[in-house]
Amino acid sequence: MNDTPRDRMLALLMIVWRLRNNLFHGEKWAYELRDQRENFSHANSVLMRILERHGRLG
């Protein structure tokens, strides 16, 4: 992986995707998102901005 803006965006999206999947499909709900609420909010913000910029919500 190179250190280009595209590669950074892809890495960020992979992290957000995994966090989201862990929260929705993992055992996090049993603990009511305890210390993950802020991470979840940031991940959702990233996804919303991408969707707005690329025509799905804009």
Gaussian input, Z-matrix of N, CA and C with variables (Angstrom, degrees):
# hf/3-21g

backbone

0 1
 N
 C     1     B1
 C     2     B2     1     A1
 N     3     B3     2     A2     1     D1
 C     4     B4     3     A3     2     D2
 C     5     B5     4     A4     3     D3
 N     6     B6     5     A5     4     D4
 C     7     B7     6     A6     5     D5
 C     8     B8     7     A7     6     D6
 N     9     B9     8     A8     7     D7
 C    10    B10     9     A9     8     D8
 C    11    B11    10    A10     9     D9
 N    12    B12    11    A11    10    D10
 C    13    B13    12    A12    11    D11
 C    14    B14    13    A13    12    D12
 N    15    B15    14    A14    13    D13
 C    16    B16    15    A15    14    D14
 C    17    B17    16    A16    15    D15
 N    18    B18    17    A17    16    D16
 C    19    B19    18    A18    17    D17
 C    20    B20    19    A19    18    D18
 N    21    B21    20    A20    19    D19
 C    22    B22    21    A21    20    D20
 C    23    B23    22    A22    21    D21
 N    24    B24    23    A23    22    D22
 C    25    B25    24    A24    23    D23
 C    26    B26    25    A25    24    D24
 N    27    B27    26    A26    25    D25
 C    28    B28    27    A27    26    D26
 C    29    B29    28    A28    27    D27
 N    30    B30    29    A29    28    D28
 C    31    B31    30    A30    29    D29
 C    32    B32    31    A31    30    D30
 N    33    B33    32    A32    31    D31
 C    34    B34    33    A33    32    D32
 C    35    B35    34    A34    33    D33
 N    36    B36    35    A35    34    D34
 C    37    B37    36    A36    35    D35
 C    38    B38    37    A37    36    D36
 N    39    B39    38    A38    37    D37
 C    40    B40    39    A39    38    D38
 C    41    B41    40    A40    39    D39
 N    42    B42    41    A41    40    D40
 C    43    B43    42    A42    41    D41
 C    44    B44    43    A43    42    D42
 N    45    B45    44    A44    43    D43
 C    46    B46    45    A45    44    D44
 C    47    B47    46    A46    45    D45
 N    48    B48    47    A47    46    D46
 C    49    B49    48    A48    47    D47
 C    50    B50    49    A49    48    D48
 N    51    B51    50    A50    49    D49
 C    52    B52    51    A51    50    D50
 C    53    B53    52    A52    51    D51
 N    54    B54    53    A53    52    D52
 C    55    B55    54    A54    53    D53
 C    56    B56    55    A55    54    D54
 N    57    B57    56    A56    55    D55
 C    58    B58    57    A57    56    D56
 C    59    B59    58    A58    57    D57
 N    60    B60    59    A59    58    D58
 C    61    B61    60    A60    59    D59
 C    62    B62    61    A61    60    D60
 N    63    B63    62    A62    61    D61
 C    64    B64    63    A63    62    D62
 C    65    B65    64    A64    63    D63
 N    66    B66    65    A65    64    D64
 C    67    B67    66    A66    65    D65
 C    68    B68    67    A67    66    D66
 N    69    B69    68    A68    67    D67
 C    70    B70    69    A69    68    D68
 C    71    B71    70    A70    69    D69
 N    72    B72    71    A71    70    D70
 C    73    B73    72    A72    71    D71
 C    74    B74    73    A73    72    D72
 N    75    B75    74    A74    73    D73
 C    76    B76    75    A75    74    D74
 C    77    B77    76    A76    75    D75
 N    78    B78    77    A77    76    D76
 C    79    B79    78    A78    77    D77
 C    80    B80    79    A79    78    D78
 N    81    B81    80    A80    79    D79
 C    82    B82    81    A81    80    D80
 C    83    B83    82    A82    81    D81
 N    84    B84    83    A83    82    D82
 C    85    B85    84    A84    83    D83
 C    86    B86    85    A85    84    D84
 N    87    B87    86    A86    85    D85
 C    88    B88    87    A87    86    D86
 C    89    B89    88    A88    87    D87
 N    90    B90    89    A89    88    D88
 C    91    B91    90    A90    89    D89
 C    92    B92    91    A91    90    D90
 N    93    B93    92    A92    91    D91
 C    94    B94    93    A93    92    D92
 C    95    B95    94    A94    93    D93
 N    96    B96    95    A95    94    D94
 C    97    B97    96    A96    95    D95
 C    98    B98    97    A97    96    D96
 N    99    B99    98    A98    97    D97
 C   100   B100    99    A99    98    D98
 C   101   B101   100   A100    99    D99
 N   102   B102   101   A101   100   D100
 C   103   B103   102   A102   101   D101
 C   104   B104   103   A103   102   D102
 N   105   B105   104   A104   103   D103
 C   106   B106   105   A105   104   D104
 C   107   B107   106   A106   105   D105
 N   108   B108   107   A107   106   D106
 C   109   B109   108   A108   107   D107
 C   110   B110   109   A109   108   D108
 N   111   B111   110   A110   109   D109
 C   112   B112   111   A111   110   D110
 C   113   B113   112   A112   111   D111
 N   114   B114   113   A113   112   D112
 C   115   B115   114   A114   113   D113
 C   116   B116   115   A115   114   D114
 N   117   B117   116   A116   115   D115
 C   118   B118   117   A117   116   D116
 C   119   B119   118   A118   117   D117
 N   120   B120   119   A119   118   D118
 C   121   B121   120   A120   119   D119
 C   122   B122   121   A121   120   D120
 N   123   B123   122   A122   121   D121
 C   124   B124   123   A123   122   D122
 C   125   B125   124   A124   123   D123
 N   126   B126   125   A125   124   D124
 C   127   B127   126   A126   125   D125
 C   128   B128   127   A127   126   D126
 N   129   B129   128   A128   127   D127
 C   130   B130   129   A129   128   D128
 C   131   B131   130   A130   129   D129
 N   132   B132   131   A131   130   D130
 C   133   B133   132   A132   131   D131
 C   134   B134   133   A133   132   D132
 N   135   B135   134   A134   133   D133
 C   136   B136   135   A135   134   D134
 C   137   B137   136   A136   135   D135
 N   138   B138   137   A137   136   D136
 C   139   B139   138   A138   137   D137
 C   140   B140   139   A139   138   D138
 N   141   B141   140   A140   139   D139
 C   142   B142   141   A141   140   D140
 C   143   B143   142   A142   141   D141
 N   144   B144   143   A143   142   D142
 C   145   B145   144   A144   143   D143
 C   146   B146   145   A145   144   D144
 N   147   B147   146   A146   145   D145
 C   148   B148   147   A147   146   D146
 C   149   B149   148   A148   147   D147
 N   150   B150   149   A149   148   D148
 C   151   B151   150   A150   149   D149
 C   152   B152   151   A151   150   D150
 N   153   B153   152   A152   151   D151
 C   154   B154   153   A153   152   D152
 C   155   B155   154   A154   153   D153
 N   156   B156   155   A155   154   D154
 C   157   B157   156   A156   155   D155
 C   158   B158   157   A157   156   D156
 N   159   B159   158   A158   157   D157
 C   160   B160   159   A159   158   D158
 C   161   B161   160   A160   159   D159
 N   162   B162   161   A161   160   D160
 C   163   B163   162   A162   161   D161
 C   164   B164   163   A163   162   D162
 N   165   B165   164   A164   163   D163
 C   166   B166   165   A165   164   D164
 C   167   B167   166   A166   165   D165
 N   168   B168   167   A167   166   D166
 C   169   B169   168   A168   167   D167
 C   170   B170   169   A169   168   D168
 N   171   B171   170   A170   169   D169
 C   172   B172   171   A171   170   D170
 C   173   B173   172   A172   171   D171

   B1=1.4418
   B2=1.5243
   B3=1.2946
   B4=1.4576
   B5=1.5205
   B6=1.3161
   B7=1.4616
   B8=1.5275
   B9=1.3228
   B10=1.4565
   B11=1.5272
   B12=1.3344
   B13=1.4715
   B14=1.5310
   B15=1.3292
   B16=1.4661
   B17=1.5270
   B18=1.3228
   B19=1.4632
   B20=1.5243
   B21=1.3154
   B22=1.4713
   B23=1.5223
   B24=1.3387
   B25=1.4616
   B26=1.5202
   B27=1.3205
   B28=1.4665
   B29=1.5252
   B30=1.3224
   B31=1.4673
   B32=1.5238
   B33=1.3362
   B34=1.4635
   B35=1.5204
   B36=1.3130
   B37=1.4636
   B38=1.5216
   B39=1.3078
   B40=1.4691
   B41=1.5261
   B42=1.3200
   B43=1.4677
   B44=1.5190
   B45=1.3321
   B46=1.4681
   B47=1.5215
   B48=1.3139
   B49=1.4695
   B50=1.5295
   B51=1.3102
   B52=1.4697
   B53=1.5210
   B54=1.3231
   B55=1.4646
   B56=1.5201
   B57=1.3175
   B58=1.4586
   B59=1.5296
   B60=1.3206
   B61=1.4606
   B62=1.5207
   B63=1.3188
   B64=1.4638
   B65=1.5199
   B66=1.3204
   B67=1.4617
   B68=1.5204
   B69=1.3391
   B70=1.4576
   B71=1.5182
   B72=1.3141
   B73=1.4592
   B74=1.5236
   B75=1.3059
   B76=1.4584
   B77=1.5160
   B78=1.2835
   B79=1.4621
   B80=1.5219
   B81=1.3241
   B82=1.4624
   B83=1.5235
   B84=1.3405
   B85=1.4605
   B86=1.5235
   B87=1.2981
   B88=1.4638
   B89=1.5204
   B90=1.3130
   B91=1.4665
   B92=1.5225
   B93=1.3399
   B94=1.4649
   B95=1.5213
   B96=1.2925
   B97=1.4699
   B98=1.5148
   B99=1.2779
   B100=1.4743
   B101=1.5184
   B102=1.3054
   B103=1.4629
   B104=1.5257
   B105=1.2992
   B106=1.4630
   B107=1.5271
   B108=1.3071
   B109=1.4667
   B110=1.5312
   B111=1.3264
   B112=1.4637
   B113=1.5326
   B114=1.3304
   B115=1.4696
   B116=1.5263
   B117=1.3209
   B118=1.4570
   B119=1.5309
   B120=1.3205
   B121=1.4691
   B122=1.5230
   B123=1.3256
   B124=1.4673
   B125=1.5297
   B126=1.3082
   B127=1.4668
   B128=1.5253
   B129=1.3278
   B130=1.4589
   B131=1.5211
   B132=1.3185
   B133=1.4679
   B134=1.5221
   B135=1.3187
   B136=1.4684
   B137=1.5265
   B138=1.3178
   B139=1.4610
   B140=1.5251
   B141=1.3279
   B142=1.4631
   B143=1.5258
   B144=1.3183
   B145=1.4694
   B146=1.5227
   B147=1.3098
   B148=1.4635
   B149=1.5235
   B150=1.3204
   B151=1.4628
   B152=1.5241
   B153=1.3269
   B154=1.4623
   B155=1.5254
   B156=1.3089
   B157=1.4702
   B158=1.5187
   B159=1.3027
   B160=1.4570
   B161=1.5213
   B162=1.3259
   B163=1.4488
   B164=1.5088
   B165=1.2961
   B166=1.4624
   B167=1.5289
   B168=1.3290
   B169=1.4633
   B170=1.5259
   B171=1.3160
   B172=1.4531
   B173=1.4783
   A1=109.31
   A2=116.68
   A3=121.97
   A4=109.95
   A5=115.96
   A6=120.59
   A7=109.52
   A8=115.72
   A9=121.42
   A10=108.85
   A11=118.30
   A12=119.79
   A13=112.22
   A14=116.59
   A15=120.08
   A16=111.15
   A17=116.42
   A18=120.44
   A19=111.63
   A20=116.69
   A21=119.83
   A22=110.67
   A23=116.49
   A24=120.53
   A25=110.53
   A26=116.92
   A27=119.88
   A28=111.41
   A29=117.12
   A30=120.71
   A31=110.28
   A32=116.98
   A33=120.97
   A34=110.95
   A35=116.84
   A36=120.31
   A37=112.24
   A38=117.23
   A39=120.02
   A40=110.76
   A41=116.49
   A42=120.77
   A43=110.28
   A44=116.54
   A45=121.26
   A46=110.25
   A47=116.98
   A48=121.38
   A49=110.77
   A50=116.60
   A51=120.15
   A52=111.57
   A53=116.75
   A54=120.04
   A55=110.14
   A56=116.01
   A57=120.66
   A58=111.04
   A59=116.80
   A60=119.88
   A61=111.80
   A62=117.14
   A63=119.88
   A64=111.13
   A65=116.37
   A66=119.63
   A67=111.63
   A68=117.37
   A69=119.85
   A70=113.49
   A71=116.96
   A72=119.74
   A73=113.60
   A74=116.84
   A75=120.44
   A76=111.10
   A77=115.63
   A78=120.66
   A79=112.78
   A80=118.09
   A81=121.35
   A82=112.21
   A83=117.73
   A84=119.38
   A85=111.21
   A86=117.51
   A87=120.11
   A88=111.19
   A89=116.50
   A90=121.36
   A91=111.90
   A92=116.31
   A93=122.78
   A94=113.33
   A95=117.50
   A96=124.09
   A97=113.99
   A98=117.74
   A99=124.06
   A100=115.89
   A101=118.24
   A102=121.28
   A103=112.46
   A104=117.71
   A105=120.85
   A106=113.64
   A107=117.95
   A108=120.70
   A109=112.13
   A110=117.72
   A111=120.89
   A112=110.85
   A113=116.95
   A114=120.26
   A115=110.76
   A116=116.04
   A117=121.38
   A118=110.58
   A119=117.67
   A120=121.78
   A121=111.31
   A122=116.71
   A123=120.06
   A124=110.94
   A125=116.45
   A126=120.26
   A127=110.59
   A128=117.11
   A129=120.51
   A130=111.43
   A131=117.60
   A132=121.15
   A133=111.07
   A134=116.11
   A135=120.35
   A136=109.92
   A137=117.02
   A138=120.40
   A139=111.77
   A140=117.87
   A141=121.49
   A142=111.29
   A143=117.60
   A144=120.36
   A145=111.23
   A146=116.40
   A147=120.03
   A148=110.32
   A149=116.81
   A150=120.05
   A151=111.58
   A152=117.74
   A153=121.10
   A154=111.31
   A155=117.44
   A156=121.42
   A157=112.96
   A158=116.89
   A159=119.39
   A160=112.87
   A161=115.97
   A162=120.93
   A163=118.78
   A164=119.85
   A165=119.16
   A166=111.99
   A167=117.90
   A168=120.64
   A169=112.88
   A170=117.57
   A171=121.47
   A172=116.30
   D1=132.18
   D2=177.71
   D3=-88.46
   D4=167.15
   D5=179.77
   D6=-98.19
   D7=62.86
   D8=178.73
   D9=-106.97
   D10=161.67
   D11=176.86
   D12=-55.79
   D13=-38.55
   D14=178.85
   D15=-62.35
   D16=-45.51
   D17=-179.92
   D18=-65.60
   D19=-37.43
   D20=176.99
   D21=-64.15
   D22=-41.80
   D23=178.89
   D24=-64.21
   D25=-43.04
   D26=178.20
   D27=-61.93
   D28=-41.27
   D29=178.19
   D30=-63.81
   D31=-43.47
   D32=178.48
   D33=-61.04
   D34=-44.25
   D35=179.36
   D36=-64.39
   D37=-36.99
   D38=177.09
   D39=-63.79
   D40=-41.64
   D41=178.84
   D42=-64.59
   D43=-47.12
   D44=-179.67
   D45=-61.75
   D46=-44.25
   D47=-179.60
   D48=-60.58
   D49=-45.48
   D50=-179.61
   D51=-66.63
   D52=-40.63
   D53=177.64
   D54=-61.74
   D55=-47.66
   D56=179.74
   D57=-59.64
   D58=-46.97
   D59=-179.70
   D60=-64.09
   D61=-39.55
   D62=177.65
   D63=-63.00
   D64=-39.02
   D65=-178.67
   D66=-71.92
   D67=-41.08
   D68=-177.45
   D69=-82.23
   D70=-33.51
   D71=-172.78
   D72=-113.12
   D73=-5.68
   D74=179.11
   D75=-92.93
   D76=-159.51
   D77=-177.90
   D78=-93.95
   D79=10.11
   D80=-177.14
   D81=-61.93
   D82=-35.06
   D83=-176.95
   D84=-62.79
   D85=-29.51
   D86=178.60
   D87=-63.64
   D88=-25.15
   D89=-179.30
   D90=-105.20
   D91=11.33
   D92=177.92
   D93=55.54
   D94=39.10
   D95=176.16
   D96=61.97
   D97=8.03
   D98=-177.10
   D99=-1.63
   D100=-91.61
   D101=-174.92
   D102=-95.60
   D103=14.10
   D104=-175.22
   D105=-105.56
   D106=-0.94
   D107=-175.81
   D108=-58.07
   D109=-44.49
   D110=-179.20
   D111=-65.25
   D112=-43.20
   D113=177.14
   D114=-60.98
   D115=-42.49
   D116=179.71
   D117=-62.94
   D118=-41.80
   D119=178.47
   D120=-62.87
   D121=-44.60
   D122=178.60
   D123=-63.71
   D124=-42.52
   D125=179.47
   D126=-61.68
   D127=-43.34
   D128=178.44
   D129=-64.70
   D130=-38.16
   D131=177.80
   D132=-61.62
   D133=-42.94
   D134=178.35
   D135=-60.94
   D136=-48.03
   D137=-179.15
   D138=-62.77
   D139=-41.69
   D140=179.74
   D141=-63.67
   D142=-42.82
   D143=179.84
   D144=-63.34
   D145=-40.71
   D146=179.29
   D147=-65.47
   D148=-44.29
   D149=178.80
   D150=-63.53
   D151=-40.41
   D152=178.63
   D153=-64.20
   D154=-41.32
   D155=-178.03
   D156=-70.98
   D157=-28.29
   D158=-173.07
   D159=-109.77
   D160=24.75
   D161=166.05
   D162=86.79
   D163=2.76
   D164=-179.03
   D165=-86.17
   D166=-29.56
   D167=-178.95
   D168=-123.62
   D169=-7.19
   D170=-171.51
   D171=-80.34

